[in-house]
């Protein structure tokens, strides 16, 4: 079972890592597609502005009304105002203006008013209205009106390609910037310095960062939602201008014509006509029927509106924008009893308005999740890296260093762990150095002790077993004493060294008169005076008490006076002064350094042992060397009687 569990865990971790990788590429692709989508339709929204600019600068030319009238009037006859001649009119228009679309209608002069007889063709796109021209050809019995506007399909196709290229370029720039940001840390460095300015340090908290990210994201999402809502007509108009439904509508109109051809229209068979329209026209359609009997003096009308379209509240909400995307066709259909004029206002894209709004909301709010997820992922990644670093330290690799994780609470935690790791690592290195020094010292001292001990043993054996004069034996005793002094000196050095480098241990301090220590100091001074060294001293003693280990303090005094005897200029006067300062007893020692002496104590072990002993007595040591003067100031706490 444990084996199976480990296998499952291993594959689970691999799957998680793979999913993280896939999620990263998914988010990048999602953002790129969104940017490309918005870029495409933002540029596409200026299609007619660009066309106007090209038209004004002369890069695009359209025929004038005068030119069109000059071509059209000679070939249009009075018969063309009647419905039966509509095909002849359309053929003439296609022949004369192959690059233009048209919308025509006929009006006959009645006894009291003008009566519009028929209307056919499809309406122009709203944005192209200033390019259209209306030509009225007047005859004795009526008027034939022809509205002509240029086909801009080629221009729209070229502009769509231009929009696509812009979207690709913007996406490519984003990819380059992302790759550059990954390989080059200059941007991160700049942002890091800006973020870490002293004025912004108050913002370096997780709660504050989360609040700022949330506010910024909400503002971005709100702007994006408003932007998509305001520009909702552009994608709808894009679909309208692709002319996706025109061919299908022509086929449906042909089917309706066949069904209307053989029905009775003379009496206005409204129910049957309604049934035909309802079964053969799509939803969101407004239809208008005008019957033109063979007796040209009578015309009656019938209107039909699809119920779904009529009761669609969305139409009321989006009426203005839906009108941009409508398809307005007018057909003339023949019947044995006359003609049927079918006007269709088709709004196929109205059904897509509400889904577009839903998609806009989802698209906008998805970025709220993306930004928050990126923020949380960044922080979780930092925590995971800290966990990894601590695991490495727990494994014994204290040379490992922590990375920088920011200035918030996570970054502060990493800084504290980094300081702890650095301190512990330095302590380990110092301990290794101390251990190595101990080993070297023990080896050296063992060798140094062995030499005088061997000589001492030799001299003692000579004194014991060899017969000789008293002078000879005295000489051997003097040499033995010298070797004993060497052994004592070496043992003192060993003690001092171990005192300095071994772990600090508490001393058993006993309260006793200060005079015990001062008397020992006087003995050292008197001994040095007997050796022709100049020393002046004053030692206050008013029955003070001190908590101390007298042997350790005496050893410290031995080191100080031995150091003074070795390195002081004996021709100059040394000063020793002991006074009471508050609750502290201060011992001041000063002497001139011998100029011709270049020998310096190795590692200052003697002075370090003095510092260690005084610190173990809760005192302080200050050593000052200025020019040729060596000064030591010791302070020891006094025991004040209550």
C-alpha positions in Angstrom: 0.0 0.0 0.0 2.7 2.6 0.8 4.4 1.8 -2.5 1.1 2.4 -4.4 0.5 5.6 -2.4 4.0 6.9 -3.4 3.4 6.1 -7.0 0.1 8.0 -7.0 1.6 10.9 -5.2 4.5 11.1 -7.7 2.2 11.1 -10.7 -0.1 13.5 -9.0 2.7 16.0 -8.5 3.8 15.6 -12.1 0.2 16.3 -13.2 0.0 19.4 -11.0 3.3 20.7 -12.5 2.0 20.0 -16.0 -1.3 21.7 -15.3 0.5 24.8 -14.0 2.5 24.9 -17.3 -0.7 24.5 -19.3 -2.5 27.1 -17.3 0.3 29.6 -17.9 0.1 29.2 -21.6 -3.7 29.2 -21.5 -3.8 32.5 -19.7 -1.3 34.0 -22.1 -3.2 32.8 -25.1 -6.5 34.0 -23.6 -5.1 37.5 -23.1 -3.6 37.6 -26.5 -6.9 36.6 -28.2 -8.8 39.2 -26.1 -6.4 41.9 -27.1 -6.5 40.8 -30.7 -10.3 40.8 -30.6 -10.6 44.3 -29.1 -7.9 45.7 -31.4 -9.6 44.3 -34.5 -13.0 45.8 -33.8 -11.6 49.1 -32.4 -9.8 49.6 -35.7 -12.8 48.3 -37.6 -15.0 51.0 -36.0 -13.2 53.7 -38.0 -13.7 52.1 -41.4 -16.1 54.7 -42.7 -14.0 57.6 -41.3 -11.1 56.2 -43.3 -13.3 55.9 -46.4 -14.4 59.5 -46.0 -10.8 60.6 -45.6 -9.8 58.7 -48.8 -12.8 60.2 -50.6 -12.0 63.8 -49.6 -8.3 63.3 -50.6 -9.3 62.0 -54.0 -8.0 58.4 -53.5 -11.6 57.1 -54.0 -13.9 58.3 -56.7 -17.7 57.9 -57.1 -19.8 58.9 -60.0 -21.7 62.2 -59.7 -25.4 62.6 -59.9 -25.1 64.5 -63.2 -23.0 61.8 -64.7 -25.5 59.1 -63.7 -28.5 61.1 -65.0 -26.7 61.6 -68.3 -26.3 57.8 -68.7 -29.7 56.8 -67.3 -32.3 59.1 -68.8 -31.8 58.2 -72.5 -32.5 54.5 -71.8 -35.4 54.8 -69.4 -38.9 54.9 -70.9 -42.3 55.7 -69.5 -43.3 52.1 -69.4 -40.7 51.4 -66.7 -43.0 53.0 -64.1 -45.3 49.9 -64.2 -44.5 46.7 -62.2 -44.4 44.4 -65.2 -41.4 46.2 -66.5 -39.3 46.0 -63.4 -36.9 43.4 -64.8 -36.1 45.7 -67.7 -35.2 48.4 -65.3 -32.9 46.2 -63.2 -31.1 44.9 -66.3 -30.5 48.5 -67.5 -29.1 49.5 -64.1 -26.8 46.4 -63.9 -25.5 47.3 -67.4 -24.9 51.0 -66.8 -23.7 50.8 -63.1 -22.1 47.4 -62.4 -20.2 48.7 -59.3 -23.3 50.2 -57.7 -26.3 48.9 -55.8 -29.8 50.3 -56.3 -33.2 50.9 -54.8 -36.1 52.0 -57.1 -39.7 52.9 -56.7 -42.4 54.1 -59.1 -45.1 56.8 -58.5 -48.1 57.3 -60.7 -50.1 60.6 -61.0 -53.6 59.9 -59.9 -56.7 62.3 -60.1 -56.1 63.8 -56.7 -52.7 62.6 -55.5 -49.6 60.6 -56.3 -49.8 56.9 -55.7 -46.7 54.8 -55.3 -47.1 51.8 -57.5 -44.1 49.6 -56.5 -40.7 49.6 -54.8 -37.9 47.1 -55.2 -34.2 46.5 -54.4 -32.5 46.7 -51.0 -31.8 49.7 -48.9 -28.3 51.2 -48.4 -26.0 50.9 -45.4 -26.6 53.8 -43.1 -23.0 54.9 -43.0 -22.8 55.2 -46.9 -25.8 57.6 -47.2 -23.6 60.6 -48.2 -22.3 58.6 -51.1 -25.7 57.7 -52.6 -27.4 59.7 -55.3 -31.2 59.8 -56.0 -32.3 60.3 -59.6 -35.9 61.2 -60.4 -37.0 60.7 -64.0 -40.3 62.4 -64.7 -42.8 61.3 -67.3 -46.2 62.4 -68.3 -48.0 59.7 -66.2 -45.6 59.4 -63.3 -42.1 59.4 -61.8 -39.4 56.7 -61.7 -37.0 57.2 -58.8 -33.7 55.5 -58.7 -31.4 55.6 -55.6 -27.9 54.4 -56.5 -25.0 53.9 -54.0 -21.6 52.4 -54.6 -20.6 48.9 -53.7 -17.8 49.1 -51.0 -17.4 45.3 -50.5 -13.8 45.4 -51.9 -12.9 48.3 -49.6 -14.4 46.5 -46.6 -12.6 43.3 -47.4 -9.3 45.2 -47.7 -10.0 47.1 -44.4 -10.8 43.8 -42.6 -7.4 42.5 -43.7 -5.9 45.8 -42.4 -7.7 45.3 -39.1 -6.4 41.7 -38.9 -2.9 42.8 -39.6 -3.1 45.4 -36.8 -4.4 42.8 -34.4 -1.6 40.4 -35.3 1.0 43.1 -34.9 -0.3 44.1 -31.5 -0.3 40.5 -30.4 3.2 40.0 -31.7 4.5 43.1 -29.8 2.9 41.7 -26.6 4.7 38.4 -27.2 8.0 40.2 -27.7 7.5 42.3 -24.6 6.7 39.3 -22.6 9.8 37.4 -23.8 12.0 40.5 -23.3 10.6 40.9 -19.7 11.5 37.2 -19.1 15.1 37.4 -20.4 15.8 41.0 -19.2 15.4 42.0 -15.6 15.8 45.8 -16.2 12.0 46.3 -16.2 11.7 44.4 -13.0 14.6 46.4 -11.5 12.9 49.7 -12.5 9.6 48.7 -11.0 11.4 47.3 -7.9 13.1 50.7 -7.3 9.8 52.6 -7.9 7.9 50.3 -5.6 10.5 50.4 -2.8 10.7 54.2 -2.5 10.4 55.3 1.1 7.1 57.1 0.4 5.5 53.7 -0.7 6.7 51.6 2.3 3.3 51.9 3.9 1.8 50.1 0.9 4.1 47.0 1.4 1.5 44.9 3.2 -0.4 42.0 1.9 -3.8 43.5 2.8 -2.9 46.8 1.1 -1.5 45.1 -2.0 -4.7 43.0 -2.2 -6.8 46.1 -1.9 -4.9 48.0 -4.6 -5.0 45.0 -6.9 -8.8 44.6 -6.3 -9.5 48.3 -6.9 -7.3 48.4 -10.0 -8.9 45.2 -11.4 -12.4 46.4 -10.7 -11.7 49.7 -12.5 -10.2 47.8 -15.5 -13.1 45.4 -15.6 -15.6 48.3 -15.4 -13.8 50.2 -18.2 -13.7 47.1 -20.3 -17.4 46.3 -19.8 -18.4 49.9 -20.7 -16.1 49.8 -23.7 -17.6 46.6 -25.0 -21.2 47.8 -24.3 -20.7 51.1 -26.1 -19.1 49.4 -29.1 -21.6 46.6 -29.3 -22.8 47.9 -32.7 -19.5 47.3 -34.4 -19.4 43.5 -34.2 -23.1 43.4 -35.2 -22.5 45.8 -38.1 -19.5 43.6 -39.0 -21.8 40.6 -39.4 -24.3 42.7 -41.4 -21.6 43.9 -43.8 -20.4 40.4 -44.4 -23.8 39.8 -46.1 -24.2 36.4 -44.5 -28.0 36.2 -44.9 -28.8 38.0 -48.2 -28.6 34.8 -50.3 -30.8 32.8 -47.9 -33.3 35.6 -47.9 -33.5 35.6 -51.7 -34.2 31.9 -51.7 -37.0 32.3 -49.1 -38.5 35.1 -51.2 -38.5 32.9 -54.3 -40.4 30.2 -52.3 -42.9 32.8 -51.1 -43.4 34.0 -54.7 -44.2 30.5 -55.9 -46.8 30.1 -53.2 -48.3 33.5 -53.8 -48.5 33.0 -57.5 -51.6 30.8 -57.5 -53.6 32.1 -54.6 -56.5 34.6 -54.8 -55.2 38.1 -54.0 -58.0 40.1 -55.5 -60.0 40.1 -52.4 -57.0 40.4 -50.0 -56.7 36.9 -48.7 -55.0 38.1 -45.5 -55.1 34.9 -43.5 -53.6 32.7 -46.2 -51.0 35.4 -47.0 -50.1 35.6 -43.2 -49.8 31.8 -43.1 -47.4 31.8 -46.0 -45.3 34.5 -44.5 -45.2 33.0 -41.1 -44.1 29.6 -42.3 -41.4 30.9 -44.7 -39.8 33.9 -43.0 -37.4 33.8 -40.1 -38.0 35.2 -36.7 -37.3 38.9 -35.9 -38.8 39.8 -39.3 -41.2 42.7 -40.1 -43.0 42.0 -43.4 -45.2 44.4 -45.5 -47.4 43.2 -48.3 -48.8 45.5 -51.0 -51.1 44.1 -53.6 -51.2 45.7 -57.0 -54.2 44.4 -59.1 -54.1 44.5 -62.9 -56.6 47.3 -62.6 -54.0 49.9 -61.8 -56.4 52.2 -60.1 -56.8 50.0 -57.0 -54.1 49.1 -54.5 -54.5 47.6 -51.1 -52.0 46.7 -48.4 -51.5 44.1 -45.7 -48.8 44.2 -42.9 -47.5 41.2 -41.0 -45.1 41.3 -38.0 -43.7 38.2 -36.5 -45.0 37.7 -32.9 -41.6 36.9 -31.5 -40.2 40.0 -33.0 -43.1 42.2 -31.9 -42.9 41.0 -28.3 -39.2 41.0 -28.0 -38.2 43.5 -25.2 -34.6 43.3 -26.4 -35.6 45.1 -29.6 -36.8 48.0 -27.6 -33.5 48.0 -25.6 -31.3 47.9 -28.7 -33.5 49.4 -31.3 -31.0 52.0 -32.4 -28.2 49.6 -32.8 -30.4 46.9 -34.3 -31.4 49.2 -37.1 -27.8 49.4 -38.2 -27.8 45.7 -38.8 -31.1 45.3 -40.5 -31.7 43.8 -43.9 -34.3 45.7 -45.9 -35.4 44.0 -49.1 -38.3 44.7 -51.4 -39.5 42.2 -53.9 -42.0 42.4 -56.8 -43.8 39.1 -57.2 -46.1 38.3 -60.2 -49.6 36.9 -59.9 -52.3 36.2 -62.4 -54.4 38.8 -60.7 -51.7 41.4 -60.5 -48.5 42.0 -58.6 -47.5 41.5 -55.0 -44.9 43.8 -53.5 -43.2 42.1 -50.5 -41.1 44.4 -48.2 -39.0 42.5 -45.7 -37.2 44.2 -42.8 -35.0 41.4 -41.3 -33.1 41.7 -38.1 -31.1 38.4 -37.9 -28.4 39.9 -35.6 -30.9 41.0 -33.0 -30.9 37.5 -31.6 -27.2 37.9 -31.1 -27.3 41.1 -29.1 -28.2 39.6 -25.8 -25.6 36.8 -26.2 -23.0 39.4 -27.1 -23.8 41.3 -23.8 -23.5 38.0 -21.9 -20.1 37.3 -23.5 -19.0 40.8 -22.8 -19.8 40.4 -19.1 -18.1 37.1 -18.9 -15.0 38.4 -20.8 -14.7 41.4 -18.6 -15.1 39.6 -15.3 -12.8 36.9 -16.4 -10.0 39.4 -16.0 -11.0 40.0 -12.4 -10.3 36.3 -11.8 -7.1 36.4 -13.9 -5.6 39.3 -12.1 -6.5 38.0 -8.6 -5.3 34.6 -9.6 -2.0 36.0 -10.8 -1.6 37.9 -7.6 -2.4 34.9 -5.4 -0.2 32.6 -7.5 2.7 35.0 -7.1 2.3 35.1 -3.3 1.8 31.3 -3.1 4.9 30.8 -5.3 6.9 32.9 -2.8 5.6 30.9 0.1 6.5 27.6 -1.7 10.0 28.9 -2.5 10.5 29.9 1.2 9.3 26.4 2.2 11.9 24.9 -0.3 14.7 27.1 1.1 13.8 26.1 4.7 13.8 22.5 3.7 17.3 22.9 2.2 18.5 24.5 5.5 16.8 21.7 7.5 18.8 19.3 5.3 22.1 20.8 6.6 23.1 23.0 3.7 23.5 26.3 5.7 25.4 27.9 2.8 22.2 28.2 0.8 20.9 31.7 0.5 17.3 33.0 0.4 16.0 34.8 -2.6 14.3 38.2 -2.6 10.5 37.9 -2.2 9.4 41.5 -2.0 8.8 44.0 0.8 5.5 42.7 2.2 5.1 40.3 5.2 6.3 37.4 3.1 9.4 39.3 2.1 10.0 40.3 5.7 9.8 36.7 6.8 12.3 35.7 4.1 14.6 38.5 5.3 14.4 37.3 8.9 15.2 33.7 7.8 18.0 35.0 5.6 19.5 36.9 8.6 19.1 33.8 10.8 20.7 31.6 8.1 23.6 34.1 7.7 24.2 34.4 11.4 24.1 30.6 11.9 26.4 30.0 8.9 28.9 32.5 10.3 28.8 30.9 13.7 29.4 27.5 12.1 32.4 28.9 10.2 33.8 30.5 13.3 33.3 27.3 15.2 35.2 25.4 12.5 38.0 28.0 12.6 38.1 27.7 16.4 38.2 23.9 16.3 41.0 24.0 13.8 42.9 26.5 15.9 42.4 24.3 19.0 43.8 21.4 17.1 46.8 23.4 15.9 47.3 24.8 19.4 47.2 21.4 21.1 49.7 20.1 18.6 52.0 23.0 19.0 51.8 23.1 22.8 52.3 19.4 23.0 55.4 19.7 21.0 56.6 22.8 23.0 55.9 21.1 26.3 57.7 17.9 25.3 61.0 19.7 24.6 61.5 21.4 28.1 60.1 18.3 29.8 62.7 16.1 28.1 65.5 18.6 29.1 64.1 18.8 32.7 64.1 15.0 33.1 67.7 14.9 31.7 69.0 17.5 34.2 67.2 15.9 37.2 68.7 12.5 36.2 72.2 14.0 36.1 71.7 15.6 39.5 70.5 12.3 40.9 72.8 9.8 39.4 75.9 11.6 38.4 78.6 12.5 40.8 80.0 16.0 40.5 80.8 19.2 42.2 78.3 21.4 44.0 78.8 24.1 41.4 77.9 21.7 38.6 74.8 20.5 40.4 73.7 24.1 41.0 74.1 24.8 37.4 71.9 21.9 36.5 69.3 23.1 39.1 69.3 26.6 37.5 68.7 25.0 34.1 65.9 22.9 35.6 64.2 26.0 37.1 64.4 27.7 33.7 62.7 24.7 32.0 60.0 24.7 34.8 59.4 28.4 34.1 59.0 27.6 30.4 56.5 24.8 31.2 54.5 27.1 33.5 54.4 29.8 30.8 53.2 27.3 28.2 50.5 25.9 30.5 49.3 29.5 31.2 49.0 30.2 27.5 47.0 26.9 27.1 44.7 27.9 29.9 44.1 31.4 28.4 43.4 30.0 25.0 40.8 27.6 26.2 39.3 30.3 28.3 38.9 32.5 25.3 37.6 30.0 22.8 35.6 27.5 24.9 31.9 28.1 25.6 31.2 30.5 28.4 30.4 28.9 31.7 29.1 30.6 34.8 31.6 31.1 37.7 30.9 30.5 41.4 31.3 34.0 42.7 31.8 34.7 46.3 31.4 38.0 48.1 34.7 39.0 49.7 36.6 42.1 50.5 38.1 44.1 47.6 41.3 44.3 49.6 42.1 40.7 48.7 42.4 41.7 45.0 44.1 45.0 45.7 46.8 43.4 47.9 47.6 41.0 45.0 47.9 44.0 42.7 50.3 45.7 45.2 52.5 42.6 45.3 52.8 42.7 41.5 53.6 46.4 41.5 56.3 45.9 44.2 57.8 43.0 42.4 58.1 45.1 39.2 59.5 48.0 41.2 62.2 45.8 42.6 63.1 45.0 38.9 63.9 48.7 38.5 60.6 49.5 36.8 59.1 52.9 37.5 55.4 52.7 38.7 53.2 55.1 40.6 50.0 53.9 42.0 47.0 54.8 44.2 44.4 52.2 45.2 41.4 53.3 47.1 40.2 50.8 49.7 37.4 51.8 52.0 36.3 48.3 52.9 34.5 47.7 49.7 33.2 44.2 48.8 33.1 42.4 45.5 31.5 39.2 44.2 34.3 37.4 42.4 36.3 34.3 41.8 39.6 35.6 43.3 41.8 33.0 41.4 40.4 34.1 38.1 40.8 37.8 38.8 44.4 37.2 40.0 45.1 35.4 36.7 43.7 38.4 34.8 46.1 40.7 36.9 49.0 38.4 36.2 48.3 38.8 32.4 48.1 42.6 32.6 51.2 43.1 34.7 53.1 40.5 32.7 52.1 42.4 29.5 53.3 45.6 31.1 56.6 44.1 32.2 57.3 42.7 28.7 56.3 45.6 26.5 56.6 48.8 28.6 59.3 51.3 28.4 61.1 50.9 31.8 62.6 54.4 31.5 59.1 55.9 31.6 56.8 55.9 34.6 53.8 53.6 34.4 50.5 54.6 36.2 48.2 52.4 38.1 45.1 53.9 39.8 42.1 52.3 41.5 39.1 54.5 42.4 35.4 54.0 43.2 32.9 55.4 40.6 29.4 55.0 41.9 28.7 51.3 42.2 31.7 50.4 40.1 35.4 50.0 41.0 37.6 51.3 38.2 41.2 50.1 37.7 43.3 52.4 35.4 46.6 51.1 34.0 48.8 53.1 31.5 52.4 52.8 30.3 54.6 53.8 27.4 55.3 51.2 24.8 59.0 50.2 24.2 60.0 51.5 20.8 62.6 49.0 20.0 60.3 46.1 20.7 58.7 44.7 17.5 57.5 41.5 19.0 53.7 41.4 19.3 51.7 38.8 21.3 50.2 36.2 19.0 46.4 36.7 18.6 46.4 38.9 21.7 45.3 35.8 23.7 46.4 37.3 27.0 44.2 40.4 26.6 41.4 38.3 25.3 41.5 36.1 28.4 41.4 39.2 30.5 38.3 40.5 28.7 36.7 37.1 29.1 37.4 36.9 32.8 36.1 40.5 33.5 32.9 39.8 31.4 32.3 36.7 33.5 32.4 39.0 36.5 29.8 41.3 34.8 32.4 44.0 34.3 33.8 45.9 31.3 37.2 46.2 29.7 38.4 49.2 27.5 41.7 49.0 25.7 43.1 52.1 24.0 46.4 52.4 22.1 47.3 56.0 21.0 50.7 56.8 19.6 53.1 55.1 22.1 50.7 54.9 25.0 48.9 51.7 26.1 45.9 52.1 28.4 43.6 49.6 30.0 40.5 50.5 32.0 38.7 47.8 34.0 35.4 48.2 35.7 34.0 45.7 38.3 30.6 46.0 40.0 30.8 46.4 43.8 28.5 44.8 46.3 26.6 47.5 48.1 25.4 46.7 51.6 21.7 47.3 52.2 
